[in-house]
Amino acid sequence: MNSWDALAGMLLIEEAGGTCNAFLANAGLRRGNLVLAGCASVQPRLAALLAK
């Protein structure tokens, strides 16, 4: 899977009311990046938990 293949899935999640992390940060499209996506009420908490 190429990094740009994740963009369609991220769009679907955001259109459904979810949220995604900053996948495109730090040349994420060219180099790849971690994707964390989920419902708007859970994703920020999960991101904080994973950052620890």
PyMOL Python script that loads the backbone (N, CA, C, O; Angstrom):
from pymol import cmd

cmd.read_pdbstr("""\
ATOM      1  N   MET A   1       0.851  -1.175   0.000  1.00  0.00           N
ATOM      2  CA  MET A   1       0.000   0.000   0.000  1.00  0.00           C
ATOM      3  C   MET A   1       0.891   1.231   0.000  1.00  0.00           C
ATOM      4  O   MET A   1       1.825   1.335   0.795  1.00  0.00           O
ATOM      5  N   ASN A   2       0.603   2.134  -0.874  1.00  0.00           N
ATOM      6  CA  ASN A   2       1.332   3.398  -0.925  1.00  0.00           C
ATOM      7  C   ASN A   2       0.718   4.384   0.058  1.00  0.00           C
ATOM      8  O   ASN A   2      -0.449   4.269   0.432  1.00  0.00           O
ATOM      9  N   SER A   3       1.524   5.354   0.468  1.00  0.00           N
ATOM     10  CA  SER A   3       1.037   6.307   1.467  1.00  0.00           C
ATOM     11  C   SER A   3      -0.189   7.068   0.981  1.00  0.00           C
ATOM     12  O   SER A   3      -1.075   7.377   1.777  1.00  0.00           O
ATOM     13  N   TRP A   4      -0.253   7.375  -0.305  1.00  0.00           N
ATOM     14  CA  TRP A   4      -1.408   8.137  -0.813  1.00  0.00           C
ATOM     15  C   TRP A   4      -2.681   7.300  -0.863  1.00  0.00           C
ATOM     16  O   TRP A   4      -3.773   7.851  -0.997  1.00  0.00           O
ATOM     17  N   ASP A   5      -2.559   5.994  -0.758  1.00  0.00           N
ATOM     18  CA  ASP A   5      -3.746   5.138  -0.739  1.00  0.00           C
ATOM     19  C   ASP A   5      -4.579   5.344   0.526  1.00  0.00           C
ATOM     20  O   ASP A   5      -5.769   5.028   0.542  1.00  0.00           O
ATOM     21  N   ALA A   6      -3.972   5.862   1.569  1.00  0.00           N
ATOM     22  CA  ALA A   6      -4.683   6.101   2.823  1.00  0.00           C
ATOM     23  C   ALA A   6      -5.612   7.307   2.739  1.00  0.00           C
ATOM     24  O   ALA A   6      -6.536   7.429   3.543  1.00  0.00           O
ATOM     25  N   LEU A   7      -5.383   8.187   1.789  1.00  0.00           N
ATOM     26  CA  LEU A   7      -6.160   9.427   1.716  1.00  0.00           C
ATOM     27  C   LEU A   7      -7.643   9.186   1.484  1.00  0.00           C
ATOM     28  O   LEU A   7      -8.471   9.892   2.059  1.00  0.00           O
ATOM     29  N   ALA A   8      -8.002   8.213   0.661  1.00  0.00           N
ATOM     30  CA  ALA A   8      -9.424   7.940   0.409  1.00  0.00           C
ATOM     31  C   ALA A   8     -10.113   7.480   1.685  1.00  0.00           C
ATOM     32  O   ALA A   8     -11.220   7.924   1.989  1.00  0.00           O
ATOM     33  N   GLY A   9      -9.473   6.606   2.425  1.00  0.00           N
ATOM     34  CA  GLY A   9     -10.043   6.140   3.684  1.00  0.00           C
ATOM     35  C   GLY A   9     -10.167   7.258   4.698  1.00  0.00           C
ATOM     36  O   GLY A   9     -11.158   7.339   5.423  1.00  0.00           O
ATOM     37  N   MET A  10      -9.165   8.120   4.750  1.00  0.00           N
ATOM     38  CA  MET A  10      -9.215   9.244   5.677  1.00  0.00           C
ATOM     39  C   MET A  10     -10.348  10.197   5.307  1.00  0.00           C
ATOM     40  O   MET A  10     -11.016  10.738   6.189  1.00  0.00           O
ATOM     41  N   LEU A  11     -10.566  10.404   4.019  1.00  0.00           N
ATOM     42  CA  LEU A  11     -11.673  11.261   3.581  1.00  0.00           C
ATOM     43  C   LEU A  11     -13.010  10.663   4.003  1.00  0.00           C
ATOM     44  O   LEU A  11     -13.884  11.380   4.491  1.00  0.00           O
ATOM     45  N   LEU A  12     -13.174   9.374   3.822  1.00  0.00           N
ATOM     46  CA  LEU A  12     -14.424   8.718   4.230  1.00  0.00           C
ATOM     47  C   LEU A  12     -14.663   8.874   5.728  1.00  0.00           C
ATOM     48  O   LEU A  12     -15.784   9.153   6.154  1.00  0.00           O
ATOM     49  N   ILE A  13     -13.626   8.696   6.518  1.00  0.00           N
ATOM     50  CA  ILE A  13     -13.761   8.836   7.973  1.00  0.00           C
ATOM     51  C   ILE A  13     -14.164  10.258   8.339  1.00  0.00           C
ATOM     52  O   ILE A  13     -15.062  10.458   9.157  1.00  0.00           O
ATOM     53  N   GLU A  14     -13.508  11.242   7.740  1.00  0.00           N
ATOM     54  CA  GLU A  14     -13.830  12.635   8.059  1.00  0.00           C
ATOM     55  C   GLU A  14     -15.220  13.030   7.574  1.00  0.00           C
ATOM     56  O   GLU A  14     -15.914  13.784   8.256  1.00  0.00           O
ATOM     57  N   GLU A  15     -15.638  12.541   6.422  1.00  0.00           N
ATOM     58  CA  GLU A  15     -16.983  12.837   5.919  1.00  0.00           C
ATOM     59  C   GLU A  15     -18.058  12.204   6.804  1.00  0.00           C
ATOM     60  O   GLU A  15     -19.181  12.704   6.866  1.00  0.00           O
ATOM     61  N   ALA A  16     -17.723  11.119   7.481  1.00  0.00           N
ATOM     62  CA  ALA A  16     -18.668  10.452   8.372  1.00  0.00           C
ATOM     63  C   ALA A  16     -18.659  11.064   9.774  1.00  0.00           C
ATOM     64  O   ALA A  16     -19.360  10.581  10.663  1.00  0.00           O
ATOM     65  N   GLY A  17     -17.866  12.126   9.980  1.00  0.00           N
ATOM     66  CA  GLY A  17     -17.840  12.797  11.274  1.00  0.00           C
ATOM     67  C   GLY A  17     -16.673  12.407  12.148  1.00  0.00           C
ATOM     68  O   GLY A  17     -16.569  12.869  13.284  1.00  0.00           O
ATOM     69  N   GLY A  18     -15.798  11.568  11.642  1.00  0.00           N
ATOM     70  CA  GLY A  18     -14.619  11.161  12.404  1.00  0.00           C
ATOM     71  C   GLY A  18     -13.496  12.162  12.242  1.00  0.00           C
ATOM     72  O   GLY A  18     -13.661  13.209  11.615  1.00  0.00           O
ATOM     73  N   THR A  19     -12.369  11.831  12.806  1.00  0.00           N
ATOM     74  CA  THR A  19     -11.206  12.705  12.722  1.00  0.00           C
ATOM     75  C   THR A  19      -9.956  11.861  12.518  1.00  0.00           C
ATOM     76  O   THR A  19      -9.900  10.699  12.921  1.00  0.00           O
ATOM     77  N   CYS A  20      -8.968  12.455  11.892  1.00  0.00           N
ATOM     78  CA  CYS A  20      -7.697  11.782  11.615  1.00  0.00           C
ATOM     79  C   CYS A  20      -6.557  12.667  12.099  1.00  0.00           C
ATOM     80  O   CYS A  20      -6.716  13.877  12.258  1.00  0.00           O
ATOM     81  N   ASN A  21      -5.417  12.049  12.329  1.00  0.00           N
ATOM     82  CA  ASN A  21      -4.249  12.831  12.712  1.00  0.00           C
ATOM     83  C   ASN A  21      -3.682  13.561  11.496  1.00  0.00           C
ATOM     84  O   ASN A  21      -4.230  13.469  10.397  1.00  0.00           O
ATOM     85  N   ALA A  22      -2.603  14.272  11.696  1.00  0.00           N
ATOM     86  CA  ALA A  22      -1.976  15.056  10.625  1.00  0.00           C
ATOM     87  C   ALA A  22      -1.094  14.148   9.770  1.00  0.00           C
ATOM     88  O   ALA A  22       0.132  14.234   9.830  1.00  0.00           O
ATOM     89  N   PHE A  23      -1.711  13.289   8.986  1.00  0.00           N
ATOM     90  CA  PHE A  23      -0.996  12.308   8.170  1.00  0.00           C
ATOM     91  C   PHE A  23      -0.026  12.962   7.194  1.00  0.00           C
ATOM     92  O   PHE A  23       1.046  12.416   6.935  1.00  0.00           O
ATOM     93  N   LEU A  24      -0.377  14.099   6.658  1.00  0.00           N
ATOM     94  CA  LEU A  24       0.452  14.743   5.643  1.00  0.00           C
ATOM     95  C   LEU A  24       1.615  15.538   6.222  1.00  0.00           C
ATOM     96  O   LEU A  24       2.448  16.036   5.464  1.00  0.00           O
ATOM     97  N   ALA A  25       1.695  15.670   7.537  1.00  0.00           N
ATOM     98  CA  ALA A  25       2.785  16.415   8.165  1.00  0.00           C
ATOM     99  C   ALA A  25       4.123  15.732   7.894  1.00  0.00           C
ATOM    100  O   ALA A  25       4.194  14.510   7.761  1.00  0.00           O
ATOM    101  N   ASN A  26       5.162  16.524   7.816  1.00  0.00           N
ATOM    102  CA  ASN A  26       6.527  16.013   7.632  1.00  0.00           C
ATOM    103  C   ASN A  26       6.657  15.120   6.405  1.00  0.00           C
ATOM    104  O   ASN A  26       7.224  14.030   6.484  1.00  0.00           O
ATOM    105  N   ALA A  27       6.140  15.574   5.288  1.00  0.00           N
ATOM    106  CA  ALA A  27       6.222  14.839   4.010  1.00  0.00           C
ATOM    107  C   ALA A  27       5.565  13.475   4.096  1.00  0.00           C
ATOM    108  O   ALA A  27       6.051  12.512   3.502  1.00  0.00           O
ATOM    109  N   GLY A  28       4.475  13.382   4.823  1.00  0.00           N
ATOM    110  CA  GLY A  28       3.779  12.111   5.003  1.00  0.00           C
ATOM    111  C   GLY A  28       3.304  11.472   3.718  1.00  0.00           C
ATOM    112  O   GLY A  28       3.242  10.247   3.620  1.00  0.00           O
ATOM    113  N   LEU A  29       2.971  12.278   2.738  1.00  0.00           N
ATOM    114  CA  LEU A  29       2.504  11.716   1.471  1.00  0.00           C
ATOM    115  C   LEU A  29       3.640  11.013   0.726  1.00  0.00           C
ATOM    116  O   LEU A  29       3.419   9.978   0.098  1.00  0.00           O
ATOM    117  N   ARG A  30       4.835  11.561   0.792  1.00  0.00           N
ATOM    118  CA  ARG A  30       5.969  10.952   0.092  1.00  0.00           C
ATOM    119  C   ARG A  30       6.627   9.842   0.894  1.00  0.00           C
ATOM    120  O   ARG A  30       7.022   8.824   0.324  1.00  0.00           O
ATOM    121  N   ARG A  31       6.752  10.015   2.191  1.00  0.00           N
ATOM    122  CA  ARG A  31       7.486   9.057   3.019  1.00  0.00           C
ATOM    123  C   ARG A  31       6.604   8.101   3.803  1.00  0.00           C
ATOM    124  O   ARG A  31       7.082   7.092   4.323  1.00  0.00           O
ATOM    125  N   GLY A  32       5.336   8.412   3.888  1.00  0.00           N
ATOM    126  CA  GLY A  32       4.452   7.633   4.750  1.00  0.00           C
ATOM    127  C   GLY A  32       4.435   8.237   6.145  1.00  0.00           C
ATOM    128  O   GLY A  32       5.329   8.999   6.512  1.00  0.00           O
ATOM    129  N   ASN A  33       3.440   7.902   6.897  1.00  0.00           N
ATOM    130  CA  ASN A  33       3.276   8.449   8.239  1.00  0.00           C
ATOM    131  C   ASN A  33       2.279   7.565   8.969  1.00  0.00           C
ATOM    132  O   ASN A  33       1.535   6.814   8.339  1.00  0.00           O
ATOM    133  N   LEU A  34       2.261   7.648  10.259  1.00  0.00           N
ATOM    134  CA  LEU A  34       1.282   6.890  11.029  1.00  0.00           C
ATOM    135  C   LEU A  34      -0.104   7.491  10.834  1.00  0.00           C
ATOM    136  O   LEU A  34      -0.249   8.706  10.697  1.00  0.00           O
ATOM    137  N   VAL A  35      -1.111   6.642  10.823  1.00  0.00           N
ATOM    138  CA  VAL A  35      -2.490   7.102  10.701  1.00  0.00           C
ATOM    139  C   VAL A  35      -3.232   6.704  11.960  1.00  0.00           C
ATOM    140  O   VAL A  35      -3.232   5.538  12.356  1.00  0.00           O
ATOM    141  N   LEU A  36      -3.856   7.672  12.579  1.00  0.00           N
ATOM    142  CA  LEU A  36      -4.723   7.418  13.721  1.00  0.00           C
ATOM    143  C   LEU A  36      -6.051   8.078  13.400  1.00  0.00           C
ATOM    144  O   LEU A  36      -6.134   9.302  13.296  1.00  0.00           O
ATOM    145  N   ALA A  37      -7.071   7.283  13.245  1.00  0.00           N
ATOM    146  CA  ALA A  37      -8.378   7.801  12.859  1.00  0.00           C
ATOM    147  C   ALA A  37      -9.452   7.152  13.710  1.00  0.00           C
ATOM    148  O   ALA A  37      -9.315   6.005  14.137  1.00  0.00           O
ATOM    149  N   GLY A  38     -10.513   7.890  13.950  1.00  0.00           N
ATOM    150  CA  GLY A  38     -11.618   7.338  14.718  1.00  0.00           C
ATOM    151  C   GLY A  38     -12.700   8.374  14.918  1.00  0.00           C
ATOM    152  O   GLY A  38     -12.664   9.457  14.332  1.00  0.00           O
ATOM    153  N   CYS A  39     -13.658   8.030  15.747  1.00  0.00           N
ATOM    154  CA  CYS A  39     -14.742   8.978  16.006  1.00  0.00           C
ATOM    155  C   CYS A  39     -14.183  10.178  16.773  1.00  0.00           C
ATOM    156  O   CYS A  39     -13.197  10.061  17.500  1.00  0.00           O
ATOM    157  N   ALA A  40     -14.818  11.309  16.601  1.00  0.00           N
ATOM    158  CA  ALA A  40     -14.305  12.566  17.138  1.00  0.00           C
ATOM    159  C   ALA A  40     -14.172  12.557  18.655  1.00  0.00           C
ATOM    160  O   ALA A  40     -13.335  13.282  19.193  1.00  0.00           O
ATOM    161  N   SER A  41     -14.963  11.767  19.357  1.00  0.00           N
ATOM    162  CA  SER A  41     -14.884  11.756  20.820  1.00  0.00           C
ATOM    163  C   SER A  41     -13.788  10.836  21.347  1.00  0.00           C
ATOM    164  O   SER A  41     -13.357  10.993  22.489  1.00  0.00           O
ATOM    165  N   VAL A  42     -13.337   9.896  20.555  1.00  0.00           N
ATOM    166  CA  VAL A  42     -12.348   8.918  21.027  1.00  0.00           C
ATOM    167  C   VAL A  42     -10.945   9.194  20.487  1.00  0.00           C
ATOM    168  O   VAL A  42      -9.966   8.980  21.202  1.00  0.00           O
ATOM    169  N   GLN A  43     -10.825   9.656  19.266  1.00  0.00           N
ATOM    170  CA  GLN A  43      -9.526   9.797  18.621  1.00  0.00           C
ATOM    171  C   GLN A  43      -8.553  10.679  19.399  1.00  0.00           C
ATOM    172  O   GLN A  43      -7.397  10.283  19.544  1.00  0.00           O
ATOM    173  N   PRO A  44      -8.945  11.852  19.913  1.00  0.00           N
ATOM    174  CA  PRO A  44      -7.984  12.659  20.675  1.00  0.00           C
ATOM    175  C   PRO A  44      -7.503  11.962  21.950  1.00  0.00           C
ATOM    176  O   PRO A  44      -6.333  12.078  22.313  1.00  0.00           O
ATOM    177  N   ARG A  45      -8.385  11.251  22.620  1.00  0.00           N
ATOM    178  CA  ARG A  45      -7.984  10.529  23.838  1.00  0.00           C
ATOM    179  C   ARG A  45      -7.021   9.400  23.504  1.00  0.00           C
ATOM    180  O   ARG A  45      -6.050   9.170  24.224  1.00  0.00           O
ATOM    181  N   LEU A  46      -7.290   8.701  22.419  1.00  0.00           N
ATOM    182  CA  LEU A  46      -6.416   7.615  21.996  1.00  0.00           C
ATOM    183  C   LEU A  46      -5.052   8.162  21.584  1.00  0.00           C
ATOM    184  O   LEU A  46      -4.027   7.548  21.881  1.00  0.00           O
ATOM    185  N   ALA A  47      -5.029   9.296  20.911  1.00  0.00           N
ATOM    186  CA  ALA A  47      -3.764   9.922  20.517  1.00  0.00           C
ATOM    187  C   ALA A  47      -2.945  10.290  21.748  1.00  0.00           C
ATOM    188  O   ALA A  47      -1.733  10.078  21.774  1.00  0.00           O
ATOM    189  N   ALA A  48      -3.597  10.839  22.765  1.00  0.00           N
ATOM    190  CA  ALA A  48      -2.892  11.196  23.996  1.00  0.00           C
ATOM    191  C   ALA A  48      -2.356   9.959  24.698  1.00  0.00           C
ATOM    192  O   ALA A  48      -1.245   9.979  25.229  1.00  0.00           O
ATOM    193  N   LEU A  49      -3.123   8.895  24.704  1.00  0.00           N
ATOM    194  CA  LEU A  49      -2.693   7.652  25.337  1.00  0.00           C
ATOM    195  C   LEU A  49      -1.496   7.054  24.604  1.00  0.00           C
ATOM    196  O   LEU A  49      -0.551   6.588  25.241  1.00  0.00           O
ATOM    197  N   LEU A  50      -1.525   7.062  23.289  1.00  0.00           N
ATOM    198  CA  LEU A  50      -0.427   6.499  22.503  1.00  0.00           C
ATOM    199  C   LEU A  50       0.829   7.358  22.566  1.00  0.00           C
ATOM    200  O   LEU A  50       1.931   6.853  22.358  1.00  0.00           O
ATOM    201  N   ALA A  51       0.679   8.650  22.851  1.00  0.00           N
ATOM    202  CA  ALA A  51       1.835   9.538  22.944  1.00  0.00           C
ATOM    203  C   ALA A  51       2.654   9.293  24.203  1.00  0.00           C
ATOM    204  O   ALA A  51       3.815   9.694  24.278  1.00  0.00           O
ATOM    205  N   LYS A  52       2.060   8.645  25.181  1.00  0.00           N
ATOM    206  CA  LYS A  52       2.766   8.392  26.450  1.00  0.00           C
ATOM    207  C   LYS A  52       3.802   7.323  26.304  1.00  0.00           C
ATOM    208  O   LYS A  52       4.485   6.989  27.272  1.00  0.00           O
TER     209      LYS A  52
END
""", "prot")
cmd.dss("prot")
cmd.show_as("cartoon", "prot")
cmd.util.cbc("prot")
cmd.orient("prot")
